[in-house]
Structures are given as structure tokens and as C-alpha cells.
Amino acid sequence: MLPRKQQKQRTSTRHSYLQQFRQNMAKQLTQNQQQLDDLLAASFNARNNEPQYSTYEELKWNDKPLYCPDDLELQHMDLNDTVGGGIVSGAADEDMPRRSESYNNNSVPPPPPPPCRIPIHAGKTALLIVDVQPEYWSSCPSVRQDFPHFEENLARTIDIARKQRAKIIWVRADYRKHHSPWLIQFERLNRGQRPDTIVELPCEPDSDEFKWEDFATPEGGEAIIAKSSWSSTSNTALMDILRASAIDTVLVCGLITSVCVQHSAFGVFEAGYRTLLVQDACADRGRARHEAALALYGGYMYELITSVELLDPVHGLQKAKPVWITVDDTRGEGIKRRGISMTLGEEVFENRPNAGSSVVSL
């Protein structure tokens, strides 16, 4: 048995340890409570304040473009036909640094100059409207909640295209297992995960359930095609329509930005067409997904433009010009499409009937 003095020392030490332990526990509980209060306060503020969406700047392409024309090439460009991107007809040279000087600076490399935006001529432009149908908009709250101005922006885009006489092509989803083999995998991954995710979606115009949105309905003469996958270019007549119509530029808009709009834009881009995404006439299941898609591929695969910018008399969609028909093309300088020679360049004929008109030779 320990002496009484040692017993008292051991008891005192135990009491000290126990008191220190209690103080540490109380301090930890106070810190935990403070963290919990901070989280609750942040959650409350997030619900009551306007949400701040990320623009995913870290995902955007910040290096020198893969194709960057040098000064000599820029000198040969017609500045009257080059708008946007900092180059406008009549702009002073001193307002824009030369690229060679910019990239030879060894201190801090400047950001790459934006691509030169060439005019958008409606006569050679198609507006591709992807999957704007009730299943993906009016019956899909996860898309509607973050895009309150989508209807207005898309309606404006369609109205501009019609007034400027661009070709309008509507695309509808037609997802059925007998011609959409990807549906089996998609159903396995998504069935029951999201309440408004649709698996099979037949496109049957004669059905009572087949409807268009009030703000986005085709008019006479506008093409409608059905697609069996996420891309508007896979197993559809889209490429044939574009070639037969002598289209070289495609404006893409619709639903869903990161899915069918993105896949359709990629297919058009891959086929060699100039591709522009009307970013405010697109929507997604959440603003973050929409912004991430634009950050990854905007300015890399396709150009970004807004519905308001399409209205600009210089930078926007230029009205289509008349097309003159001739009976021969002795020079053979046309673009041969299925036996029809189409000459769209305005400089081909010296004695053309009207300056600024396109010419089609049969």
C-alpha cells in the first residue's frame, strides 16, 4: 500500500487530468456548436439571397489558340467583313497590339486575342433548334428553375432568323429501344435517380400527346427532323439538308445544353461547318451544368453568341440576299451538288444582274 503522501499526489494528478479533459471537451463542444451555427447561417443566407453561379473560369481555354493568324495574314483580311473580337472596320492600329509584339514579351504573357468574328450571312446560315418540347421544358422543373428568360431569348432568336431569312431546322427527340441502343445503359444509370429524367420518348406527330411549346412552334416551310440519339447529326437527314441548302454556318440552340445541344454542336463542327452556340437560348438541368459546358467548349469548338447580339446591324445576322438563277456556268467555278452548280461567291460573275446577289447556275 502506498504511503498517504503518494496517494494524495496521485489523486491530485487524476483530478488535474480530469479537469483538463473536461475543459478540452467543453472547448471542443463550443467550437463544434460555432461551426454548426455558421453552417446554418450560411444555409439560411443561401436560401434567401440570389444564388451566385460559377462561370468556371478555371475550365476555359487560356493558352494560345491552336490557330493564330500572324500579322501578315491579318493584313490580307478584309476588315470591312471582320467584326467582333476587337477588329472593326475603321479601327485604329494603335488601339490593338500586334500579336508578334504581344507574344515576344518575356515578362508576363498576355491573354490570347479573341478570334476574329466574320459576318453571319443569313442566306448561308441555318438555325438548329434542338429538343425544345414539353418533355424538356414545361414538364421539366429542373430546367425551368434556373433559366427564367429562356422562352424570351429563344423566341427572339427564332424571330430574328425568320426576319433575316435564315433556314430554320427543328429537331425532336425520338428515343425508342428498337432504334436507340444506348437507352439500355442510360436507363440502368438514371432510372429512379432523377424524377424528370425520361428514358423512352417516342416522336409520333399524329398522337394526341404530341405538342410543341407555345413560344417555339414551327411554321410552314421549316424543316423538322427526328433524332434517335443525343446528336442531331447521327442517322438523320440533317447533313443532307445543310448541303442541299448550300449552308456553311449553323446557329445551335435549345435543350439540354450539356447533352443534346452539345452533341449536336459537336457533330456540326466535326462536319466542317462554322458553328455558333446561342448561349442564352439554351438551358440545362441547373445553371452550373450549363456554364461548365460553355466554359469547356465555348471559343474552342464553337463560337458563343447571344440572342441580343444577333440583332446587331453589323455584328449580328445579316439579312439574306436574292439568289439569281442562270442557265449555264461556262467557267465551272460553282459548287457541284447532285448535278446542280451553285455559285455563291459574289465575285465570280463580272456582269452579274445585281451587286450583292448570289448566283445559282443550272
Rosetta blueprint (number, residue, H / E / L):
1 M L
2 L L
3 P L
4 R H
5 K H
6 Q H
7 Q H
8 K H
9 Q H
10 R H
11 T H
12 S H
13 T H
14 R H
15 H H
16 S H
17 Y H
18 L H
19 Q H
20 Q H
21 F H
22 R H
23 Q H
24 N H
25 M H
26 A H
27 K H
28 Q H
29 L H
30 T H
31 Q H
32 N H
33 Q H
34 Q H
35 Q H
36 L H
37 D H
38 D H
39 L H
40 L H
41 A H
42 A H
43 S H
44 F H
45 N H
46 A H
47 R H
48 N H
49 N L
50 E L
51 P L
52 Q L
53 Y L
54 S L
55 T L
56 Y L
57 E H
58 E H
59 L H
60 K L
61 W L
62 N L
63 D L
64 K L
65 P L
66 L L
67 Y L
68 C L
69 P L
70 D L
71 D H
72 L H
73 E H
74 L H
75 Q H
76 H H
77 M L
78 D L
79 L H
80 N H
81 D H
82 T L
83 V E
84 G L
85 G L
86 G L
87 I L
88 V L
89 S L
90 G L
91 A L
92 A L
93 D H
94 E H
95 D H
96 M L
97 P L
98 R L
99 R H
100 S H
101 E H
102 S H
103 Y H
104 N H
105 N L
106 N L
107 S L
108 V L
109 P L
110 P L
111 P L
112 P L
113 P L
114 P L
115 P L
116 C L
117 R E
118 I L
119 P L
120 I E
121 H E
122 A H
123 G H
124 K H
125 T E
126 A E
127 L E
128 L E
129 I E
130 V E
131 D L
132 V L
133 Q L
134 P H
135 E H
136 Y H
137 W L
138 S L
139 S L
140 C L
141 P H
142 S H
143 V H
144 R H
145 Q L
146 D L
147 F L
148 P L
149 H L
150 F H
151 E H
152 E H
153 N H
154 L H
155 A H
156 R H
157 T H
158 I H
159 D H
160 I H
161 A H
162 R H
163 K H
164 Q L
165 R L
166 A L
167 K E
168 I E
169 I E
170 W E
171 V E
172 R E
173 A E
174 D L
175 Y E
176 R L
177 K L
178 H L
179 H L
180 S L
181 P L
182 W L
183 L H
184 I H
185 Q H
186 F H
187 E H
188 R H
189 L H
190 N H
191 R L
192 G L
193 Q L
194 R L
195 P L
196 D L
197 T L
198 I L
199 V L
200 E L
201 L E
202 P L
203 C L
204 E L
205 P L
206 D L
207 S L
208 D L
209 E L
210 F L
211 K L
212 W L
213 E E
214 D L
215 F L
216 A E
217 T L
218 P L
219 E L
220 G L
221 G L
222 E L
223 A E
224 I E
225 I E
226 A E
227 K E
228 S L
229 S L
230 W L
231 S L
232 S L
233 T L
234 S L
235 N L
236 T L
237 A L
238 L H
239 M H
240 D H
241 I H
242 L H
243 R H
244 A H
245 S L
246 A L
247 I L
248 D L
249 T E
250 V E
251 L E
252 V E
253 C E
254 G E
255 L E
256 I L
257 T H
258 S H
259 V H
260 C H
261 V H
262 Q H
263 H H
264 S H
265 A H
266 F H
267 G H
268 V H
269 F H
270 E H
271 A L
272 G L
273 Y L
274 R E
275 T E
276 L E
277 L E
278 V E
279 Q E
280 D E
281 A E
282 C E
283 A E
284 D L
285 R L
286 G L
287 R H
288 A H
289 R H
290 H H
291 E H
292 A H
293 A H
294 L H
295 A H
296 L H
297 Y H
298 G E
299 G L
300 Y L
301 M L
302 Y E
303 E E
304 L E
305 I E
306 T L
307 S L
308 V L
309 E H
310 L H
311 L H
312 D L
313 P L
314 V L
315 H L
316 G L
317 L E
318 Q E
319 K L
320 A L
321 K L
322 P L
323 V E
324 W E
325 I E
326 T E
327 V L
328 D L
329 D L
330 T L
331 R L
332 G L
333 E L
334 G L
335 I E
336 K E
337 R E
338 R L
339 G L
340 I E
341 S E
342 M E
343 T E
344 L L
345 G L
346 E L
347 E L
348 V L
349 F L
350 E L
351 N L
352 R L
353 P L
354 N L
355 A L
356 G L
357 S L
358 S E
359 V E
360 V E
361 S E
362 L L
